[in-house]
Amino acid sequence: MSEAGQTATEWDFLVGYPLDQAQQILDEEAVSYQVQFTAAPRKESPVEDVSCGDALVIAVRNLEPLVLICAYPNWDVS
């Protein structure tokens, strides 16, 4: 397997982790990352300065820096 293939899955285990726990792990490993929020259709995505609270990591993009795609568990739609 190529090095690119190995790093693509290196942080996949973070999917499902609470955002604050994932951030702690990445900070301890000195990995640069950014957080991107997503939301249910017709719902607003939270602003970036909102505390992470109960946000979960739902995907990881292997970019430089690593991108954590996060969402809050409430995906109710009307």
Biopython code that builds the backbone (N, CA, C, O; Angstrom):
import numpy as np
from Bio.PDB.StructureBuilder import StructureBuilder

atoms = [
    (1, "MET", "N", (0.841, -1.177, 0.000)),
    (1, "MET", "CA", (0.000, 0.000, 0.000)),
    (1, "MET", "C", (0.886, 1.240, 0.000)),
    (1, "MET", "O", (1.925, 1.263, 0.660)),
    (2, "SER", "N", (0.482, 2.259, -0.730)),
    (2, "SER", "CA", (1.276, 3.481, -0.799)),
    (2, "SER", "C", (1.172, 4.268, 0.508)),
    (2, "SER", "O", (0.271, 4.051, 1.318)),
    (3, "GLU", "N", (2.118, 5.184, 0.684)),
    (3, "GLU", "CA", (2.076, 6.019, 1.888)),
    (3, "GLU", "C", (0.806, 6.846, 1.926)),
    (3, "GLU", "O", (0.227, 7.031, 2.996)),
    (4, "ALA", "N", (0.361, 7.345, 0.788)),
    (4, "ALA", "CA", (-0.860, 8.142, 0.746)),
    (4, "ALA", "C", (-2.051, 7.316, 1.201)),
    (4, "ALA", "O", (-2.914, 7.823, 1.917)),
    (5, "GLY", "N", (-2.111, 6.062, 0.801)),
    (5, "GLY", "CA", (-3.205, 5.186, 1.221)),
    (5, "GLY", "C", (-3.178, 4.910, 2.707)),
    (5, "GLY", "O", (-4.229, 4.775, 3.334)),
    (6, "GLN", "N", (-1.986, 4.824, 3.279)),
    (6, "GLN", "CA", (-1.869, 4.571, 4.706)),
    (6, "GLN", "C", (-2.314, 5.779, 5.514)),
    (6, "GLN", "O", (-3.001, 5.619, 6.523)),
    (7, "THR", "N", (-1.941, 6.985, 5.097)),
    (7, "THR", "CA", (-2.323, 8.167, 5.862)),
    (7, "THR", "C", (-3.795, 8.498, 5.684)),
    (7, "THR", "O", (-4.386, 9.143, 6.551)),
    (8, "ALA", "N", (-4.401, 8.072, 4.584)),
    (8, "ALA", "CA", (-5.813, 8.368, 4.352)),
    (8, "ALA", "C", (-6.689, 7.722, 5.415)),
    (8, "ALA", "O", (-7.744, 8.262, 5.748)),
    (9, "THR", "N", (-6.285, 6.599, 5.945)),
    (9, "THR", "CA", (-7.098, 5.921, 6.945)),
    (9, "THR", "C", (-6.537, 6.058, 8.350)),
    (9, "THR", "O", (-7.122, 5.535, 9.299)),
    (10, "GLU", "N", (-5.426, 6.743, 8.501)),
    (10, "GLU", "CA", (-4.762, 6.841, 9.797)),
    (10, "GLU", "C", (-5.665, 7.449, 10.874)),
    (10, "GLU", "O", (-5.611, 7.016, 12.025)),
    (11, "TRP", "N", (-6.483, 8.427, 10.535)),
    (11, "TRP", "CA", (-7.324, 9.114, 11.520)),
    (11, "TRP", "C", (-8.793, 8.767, 11.386)),
    (11, "TRP", "O", (-9.625, 9.383, 12.053)),
    (12, "ASP", "N", (-9.146, 7.793, 10.537)),
    (12, "ASP", "CA", (-10.541, 7.404, 10.358)),
    (12, "ASP", "C", (-11.195, 6.914, 11.652)),
    (12, "ASP", "O", (-12.416, 6.983, 11.792)),
    (13, "PHE", "N", (-10.397, 6.422, 12.590)),
    (13, "PHE", "CA", (-10.969, 5.919, 13.838)),
    (13, "PHE", "C", (-11.647, 7.031, 14.637)),
    (13, "PHE", "O", (-12.413, 6.740, 15.556)),
    (14, "LEU", "N", (-11.385, 8.296, 14.307)),
    (14, "LEU", "CA", (-12.002, 9.416, 15.018)),
    (14, "LEU", "C", (-13.474, 9.601, 14.684)),
    (14, "LEU", "O", (-14.187, 10.301, 15.403)),
    (15, "VAL", "N", (-13.942, 8.982, 13.597)),
    (15, "VAL", "CA", (-15.352, 9.100, 13.224)),
    (15, "VAL", "C", (-16.209, 8.518, 14.344)),
    (15, "VAL", "O", (-16.011, 7.379, 14.767)),
    (16, "GLY", "N", (-17.157, 9.315, 14.814)),
    (16, "GLY", "CA", (-18.024, 8.906, 15.912)),
    (16, "GLY", "C", (-17.567, 9.447, 17.259)),
    (16, "GLY", "O", (-18.326, 9.411, 18.228)),
    (17, "TYR", "N", (-16.333, 9.949, 17.334)),
    (17, "TYR", "CA", (-15.830, 10.518, 18.589)),
    (17, "TYR", "C", (-16.489, 11.872, 18.849)),
    (17, "TYR", "O", (-16.841, 12.579, 17.904)),
    (18, "PRO", "N", (-16.658, 12.236, 20.109)),
    (18, "PRO", "CA", (-17.048, 13.613, 20.421)),
    (18, "PRO", "C", (-15.929, 14.547, 19.954)),
    (18, "PRO", "O", (-14.751, 14.203, 20.052)),
    (19, "LEU", "N", (-16.295, 15.720, 19.450)),
    (19, "LEU", "CA", (-15.306, 16.634, 18.901)),
    (19, "LEU", "C", (-14.228, 17.001, 19.907)),
    (19, "LEU", "O", (-13.049, 17.034, 19.557)),
    (20, "ASP", "N", (-14.603, 17.274, 21.138)),
    (20, "ASP", "CA", (-13.593, 17.677, 22.113)),
    (20, "ASP", "C", (-12.577, 16.577, 22.377)),
    (20, "ASP", "O", (-11.402, 16.862, 22.611)),
    (21, "GLN", "N", (-13.016, 15.325, 22.342)),
    (21, "GLN", "CA", (-12.096, 14.194, 22.542)),
    (21, "GLN", "C", (-11.171, 14.038, 21.329)),
    (21, "GLN", "O", (-9.980, 13.777, 21.493)),
    (22, "ALA", "N", (-11.705, 14.195, 20.125)),
    (22, "ALA", "CA", (-10.887, 14.106, 18.911)),
    (22, "ALA", "C", (-9.844, 15.225, 18.896)),
    (22, "ALA", "O", (-8.694, 14.996, 18.523)),
    (23, "GLN", "N", (-10.243, 16.427, 19.297)),
    (23, "GLN", "CA", (-9.303, 17.540, 19.343)),
    (23, "GLN", "C", (-8.174, 17.267, 20.339)),
    (23, "GLN", "O", (-7.011, 17.572, 20.076)),
    (24, "GLN", "N", (-8.531, 16.698, 21.467)),
    (24, "GLN", "CA", (-7.523, 16.390, 22.486)),
    (24, "GLN", "C", (-6.491, 15.396, 21.936)),
    (24, "GLN", "O", (-5.289, 15.570, 22.137)),
    (25, "ILE", "N", (-6.964, 14.358, 21.245)),
    (25, "ILE", "CA", (-6.064, 13.357, 20.666)),
    (25, "ILE", "C", (-5.139, 14.001, 19.638)),
    (25, "ILE", "O", (-3.932, 13.758, 19.645)),
    (26, "LEU", "N", (-5.701, 14.816, 18.759)),
    (26, "LEU", "CA", (-4.891, 15.442, 17.719)),
    (26, "LEU", "C", (-3.908, 16.446, 18.310)),
    (26, "LEU", "O", (-2.783, 16.564, 17.826)),
    (27, "ASP", "N", (-4.317, 17.169, 19.349)),
    (27, "ASP", "CA", (-3.400, 18.104, 20.013)),
    (27, "ASP", "C", (-2.240, 17.353, 20.658)),
    (27, "ASP", "O", (-1.092, 17.789, 20.571)),
    (28, "GLU", "N", (-2.534, 16.227, 21.306)),
    (28, "GLU", "CA", (-1.480, 15.426, 21.937)),
    (28, "GLU", "C", (-0.492, 14.887, 20.911)),
    (28, "GLU", "O", (0.697, 14.754, 21.202)),
    (29, "GLU", "N", (-0.982, 14.573, 19.704)),
    (29, "GLU", "CA", (-0.128, 14.037, 18.644)),
    (29, "GLU", "C", (0.497, 15.140, 17.794)),
    (29, "GLU", "O", (1.238, 14.855, 16.852)),
    (30, "ALA", "N", (0.203, 16.394, 18.122)),
    (30, "ALA", "CA", (0.716, 17.556, 17.387)),
    (30, "ALA", "C", (0.345, 17.513, 15.907)),
    (30, "ALA", "O", (1.171, 17.805, 15.042)),
    (31, "VAL", "N", (-0.904, 17.144, 15.626)),
    (31, "VAL", "CA", (-1.410, 17.085, 14.263)),
    (31, "VAL", "C", (-2.208, 18.361, 13.997)),
    (31, "VAL", "O", (-3.092, 18.719, 14.775)),
    (32, "SER", "N", (-1.894, 19.037, 12.907)),
    (32, "SER", "CA", (-2.653, 20.237, 12.563)),
    (32, "SER", "C", (-3.986, 19.803, 11.953)),
    (32, "SER", "O", (-4.050, 18.853, 11.172)),
    (33, "TYR", "N", (-5.040, 20.516, 12.325)),
    (33, "TYR", "CA", (-6.380, 20.172, 11.848)),
    (33, "TYR", "C", (-7.244, 21.412, 11.836)),
    (33, "TYR", "O", (-6.910, 22.434, 12.434)),
    (34, "GLN", "N", (-8.361, 21.301, 11.143)),
    (34, "GLN", "CA", (-9.387, 22.328, 11.200)),
    (34, "GLN", "C", (-10.728, 21.635, 11.346)),
    (34, "GLN", "O", (-10.882, 20.470, 10.979)),
    (35, "VAL", "N", (-11.685, 22.354, 11.880)),
    (35, "VAL", "CA", (-13.016, 21.800, 12.129)),
    (35, "VAL", "C", (-13.992, 22.439, 11.159)),
    (35, "VAL", "O", (-14.009, 23.658, 10.989)),
    (36, "GLN", "N", (-14.804, 21.606, 10.528)),
    (36, "GLN", "CA", (-15.842, 22.087, 9.626)),
    (36, "GLN", "C", (-17.159, 21.478, 10.079)),
    (36, "GLN", "O", (-17.256, 20.262, 10.240)),
    (37, "PHE", "N", (-18.177, 22.314, 10.286)),
    (37, "PHE", "CA", (-19.486, 21.820, 10.714)),
    (37, "PHE", "C", (-20.413, 21.657, 9.531)),
    (37, "PHE", "O", (-20.312, 22.377, 8.537)),
    (38, "THR", "N", (-21.312, 20.710, 9.650)),
    (38, "THR", "CA", (-22.364, 20.513, 8.676)),
    (38, "THR", "C", (-23.669, 20.390, 9.453)),
    (38, "THR", "O", (-23.657, 20.192, 10.667)),
    (39, "ALA", "N", (-24.784, 20.505, 8.755)),
    (39, "ALA", "CA", (-26.092, 20.450, 9.414)),
    (39, "ALA", "C", (-27.094, 19.777, 8.497)),
    (39, "ALA", "O", (-26.847, 19.597, 7.304)),
    (40, "ALA", "N", (-28.217, 19.414, 9.069)),
    (40, "ALA", "CA", (-29.298, 18.797, 8.299)),
    (40, "ALA", "C", (-29.806, 19.783, 7.251)),
    (40, "ALA", "O", (-29.619, 20.991, 7.393)),
    (41, "PRO", "N", (-30.445, 19.274, 6.204)),
    (41, "PRO", "CA", (-31.006, 20.170, 5.185)),
    (41, "PRO", "C", (-31.939, 21.209, 5.810)),
    (41, "PRO", "O", (-32.728, 20.899, 6.702)),
    (42, "ARG", "N", (-31.833, 22.427, 5.330)),
    (42, "ARG", "CA", (-32.636, 23.569, 5.798)),
    (42, "ARG", "C", (-32.383, 23.943, 7.255)),
    (42, "ARG", "O", (-33.183, 24.657, 7.859)),
    (43, "LYS", "N", (-31.302, 23.477, 7.809)),
    (43, "LYS", "CA", (-30.892, 23.874, 9.159)),
    (43, "LYS", "C", (-29.601, 24.661, 9.013)),
    (43, "LYS", "O", (-28.798, 24.394, 8.118)),
    (44, "GLU", "N", (-29.408, 25.625, 9.892)),
    (44, "GLU", "CA", (-28.177, 26.396, 9.840)),
    (44, "GLU", "C", (-27.045, 25.633, 10.499)),
    (44, "GLU", "O", (-27.226, 24.997, 11.537)),
    (45, "SER", "N", (-25.890, 25.704, 9.889)),
    (45, "SER", "CA", (-24.695, 25.139, 10.499)),
    (45, "SER", "C", (-24.242, 26.099, 11.592)),
    (45, "SER", "O", (-24.291, 27.313, 11.393)),
    (46, "PRO", "N", (-23.802, 25.589, 12.743)),
    (46, "PRO", "CA", (-23.394, 26.489, 13.819)),
    (46, "PRO", "C", (-22.188, 27.324, 13.420)),
    (46, "PRO", "O", (-21.371, 26.905, 12.600)),
    (47, "VAL", "N", (-22.087, 28.497, 14.004)),
    (47, "VAL", "CA", (-20.933, 29.341, 13.729)),
    (47, "VAL", "C", (-19.703, 28.720, 14.361)),
    (47, "VAL", "O", (-19.806, 27.960, 15.324)),
    (48, "GLU", "N", (-18.551, 29.042, 13.826)),
    (48, "GLU", "CA", (-17.313, 28.383, 14.247)),
    (48, "GLU", "C", (-16.910, 28.666, 15.684)),
    (48, "GLU", "O", (-16.192, 27.865, 16.282)),
    (49, "ASP", "N", (-17.352, 29.786, 16.261)),
    (49, "ASP", "CA", (-16.917, 30.100, 17.615)),
    (49, "ASP", "C", (-17.821, 29.488, 18.688)),
    (49, "ASP", "O", (-17.624, 29.738, 19.878)),
    (50, "VAL", "N", (-18.806, 28.693, 18.279)),
    (50, "VAL", "CA", (-19.676, 28.005, 19.227)),
    (50, "VAL", "C", (-18.872, 26.900, 19.912)),
    (50, "VAL", "O", (-18.079, 26.221, 19.259)),
    (51, "SER", "N", (-19.066, 26.711, 21.218)),
    (51, "SER", "CA", (-18.352, 25.624, 21.896)),
    (51, "SER", "C", (-18.799, 24.296, 21.299)),
    (51, "SER", "O", (-19.942, 24.149, 20.867)),
    (52, "CYS", "N", (-17.888, 23.340, 21.283)),
    (52, "CYS", "CA", (-18.161, 22.078, 20.595)),
    (52, "CYS", "C", (-19.249, 21.257, 21.273)),
    (52, "CYS", "O", (-19.906, 20.458, 20.607)),
    (53, "GLY", "N", (-19.461, 21.427, 22.575)),
    (53, "GLY", "CA", (-20.554, 20.749, 23.265)),
    (53, "GLY", "C", (-20.671, 19.286, 22.921)),
    (53, "GLY", "O", (-19.757, 18.505, 23.190)),
    (54, "ASP", "N", (-21.799, 18.901, 22.321)),
    (54, "ASP", "CA", (-22.036, 17.492, 22.003)),
    (54, "ASP", "C", (-21.822, 17.185, 20.519)),
    (54, "ASP", "O", (-22.356, 16.197, 20.014)),
    (55, "ALA", "N", (-21.054, 18.011, 19.818)),
    (55, "ALA", "CA", (-20.770, 17.762, 18.401)),
    (55, "ALA", "C", (-19.965, 16.481, 18.252)),
    (55, "ALA", "O", (-19.121, 16.160, 19.089)),
    (56, "LEU", "N", (-20.240, 15.753, 17.174)),
    (56, "LEU", "CA", (-19.550, 14.493, 16.882)),
    (56, "LEU", "C", (-18.787, 14.616, 15.572)),
    (56, "LEU", "O", (-19.206, 15.338, 14.667)),
    (57, "VAL", "N", (-17.676, 13.913, 15.476)),
    (57, "VAL", "CA", (-16.929, 13.821, 14.227)),
    (57, "VAL", "C", (-17.667, 12.819, 13.346)),
    (57, "VAL", "O", (-17.851, 11.666, 13.735)),
    (58, "ILE", "N", (-18.091, 13.257, 12.157)),
    (58, "ILE", "CA", (-18.826, 12.351, 11.268)),
    (58, "ILE", "C", (-18.007, 11.947, 10.047)),
    (58, "ILE", "O", (-18.378, 11.019, 9.329)),
    (59, "ALA", "N", (-16.890, 12.642, 9.809)),
    (59, "ALA", "CA", (-16.006, 12.288, 8.697)),
    (59, "ALA", "C", (-14.642, 12.937, 8.925)),
    (59, "ALA", "O", (-14.518, 13.921, 9.655)),
    (60, "VAL", "N", (-13.627, 12.367, 8.288)),
    (60, "VAL", "CA", (-12.274, 12.916, 8.351)),
    (60, "VAL", "C", (-11.756, 13.018, 6.930)),
    (60, "VAL", "O", (-11.776, 12.040, 6.184)),
    (61, "ARG", "N", (-11.292, 14.205, 6.554)),
    (61, "ARG", "CA", (-10.682, 14.401, 5.233)),
    (61, "ARG", "C", (-9.177, 14.499, 5.409)),
    (61, "ARG", "O", (-8.679, 15.312, 6.187)),
    (62, "ASN", "N", (-8.466, 13.665, 4.679)),
    (62, "ASN", "CA", (-7.012, 13.648, 4.768)),
    (62, "ASN", "C", (-6.436, 14.735, 3.865)),
    (62, "ASN", "O", (-5.995, 14.474, 2.746)),
    (63, "LEU", "N", (-6.455, 15.949, 4.383)),
    (63, "LEU", "CA", (-5.871, 17.088, 3.695)),
    (63, "LEU", "C", (-4.807, 17.677, 4.600)),
    (63, "LEU", "O", (-4.600, 17.193, 5.713)),
    (64, "GLU", "N", (-4.141, 18.699, 4.145)),
    (64, "GLU", "CA", (-3.175, 19.392, 4.990)),
    (64, "GLU", "C", (-3.691, 20.790, 5.234)),
    (64, "GLU", "O", (-3.608, 21.602, 4.313)),
    (65, "PRO", "N", (-4.211, 21.138, 6.377)),
    (65, "PRO", "CA", (-4.310, 20.309, 7.574)),
    (65, "PRO", "C", (-5.487, 19.334, 7.488)),
    (65, "PRO", "O", (-6.361, 19.465, 6.632)),
    (66, "LEU", "N", (-5.487, 18.370, 8.381)),
    (66, "LEU", "CA", (-6.563, 17.387, 8.495)),
    (66, "LEU", "C", (-7.880, 18.130, 8.725)),
    (66, "LEU", "O", (-7.896, 19.123, 9.452)),
    (67, "VAL", "N", (-8.975, 17.681, 8.133)),
    (67, "VAL", "CA", (-10.264, 18.341, 8.311)),
    (67, "VAL", "C", (-11.212, 17.385, 9.031)),
    (67, "VAL", "O", (-11.460, 16.274, 8.564)),
    (68, "LEU", "N", (-11.736, 17.829, 10.169)),
    (68, "LEU", "CA", (-12.746, 17.069, 10.902)),
    (68, "LEU", "C", (-14.104, 17.624, 10.519)),
    (68, "LEU", "O", (-14.392, 18.791, 10.784)),
    (69, "ILE", "N", (-14.943, 16.801, 9.898)),
    (69, "ILE", "CA", (-16.300, 17.209, 9.564)),
    (69, "ILE", "C", (-17.171, 16.825, 10.756)),
    (69, "ILE", "O", (-17.216, 15.657, 11.142)),
    (70, "CYS", "N", (-17.855, 17.794, 11.335)),
    (70, "CYS", "CA", (-18.601, 17.568, 12.574)),
    (70, "CYS", "C", (-20.060, 17.982, 12.429)),
    (70, "CYS", "O", (-20.409, 18.809, 11.586)),
    (71, "ALA", "N", (-20.891, 17.397, 13.260)),
    (71, "ALA", "CA", (-22.310, 17.730, 13.288)),
    (71, "ALA", "C", (-22.834, 17.500, 14.695)),
    (71, "ALA", "O", (-22.267, 16.741, 15.480)),
    (72, "TYR", "N", (-23.918, 18.169, 14.983)),
    (72, "TYR", "CA", (-24.610, 17.926, 16.246)),
    (72, "TYR", "C", (-25.604, 16.797, 16.018)),
    (72, "TYR", "O", (-26.143, 16.668, 14.919)),
    (73, "PRO", "N", (-25.858, 15.972, 17.042)),
    (73, "PRO", "CA", (-26.701, 14.789, 16.875)),
    (73, "PRO", "C", (-28.154, 15.077, 16.466)),
    (73, "PRO", "O", (-28.814, 14.193, 15.920)),
    (74, "ASN", "N", (-28.661, 16.272, 16.714)),
    (74, "ASN", "CA", (-30.055, 16.572, 16.403)),
    (74, "ASN", "C", (-30.216, 16.881, 14.914)),
    (74, "ASN", "O", (-29.916, 17.987, 14.464)),
    (75, "TRP", "N", (-30.694, 15.891, 14.157)),
    (75, "TRP", "CA", (-30.924, 16.059, 12.731)),
    (75, "TRP", "C", (-32.416, 16.020, 12.407)),
    (75, "TRP", "O", (-32.793, 15.646, 11.297)),
    (76, "ASP", "N", (-33.273, 16.402, 13.362)),
    (76, "ASP", "CA", (-34.703, 16.439, 13.111)),
    (76, "ASP", "C", (-35.006, 17.458, 12.018)),
    (76, "ASP", "O", (-34.458, 18.560, 12.018)),
    (77, "VAL", "N", (-35.868, 17.090, 11.103)),
    (77, "VAL", "CA", (-36.293, 18.023, 10.064)),
    (77, "VAL", "C", (-37.805, 18.154, 10.117)),
    (77, "VAL", "O", (-38.509, 17.201, 10.452)),
    (78, "SER", "N", (-38.295, 19.329, 9.789)),
    (78, "SER", "CA", (-39.751, 19.590, 9.821)),
    (78, "SER", "C", (-40.346, 19.471, 8.434)),
    (78, "SER", "O", (-41.551, 19.655, 8.261)),
]
sb = StructureBuilder()
sb.init_structure("model")
sb.init_model(0)
sb.init_chain("A")
sb.init_seg("    ")
for serial, (resi, resn, name, xyz) in enumerate(atoms, 1):
    if name == "N":
        sb.init_residue(resn, " ", resi, " ")
    sb.init_atom(name, np.array(xyz, "f"), 0.0, 1.0, " ", f" {name:<3s}", serial, name[0])
structure = sb.get_structure()
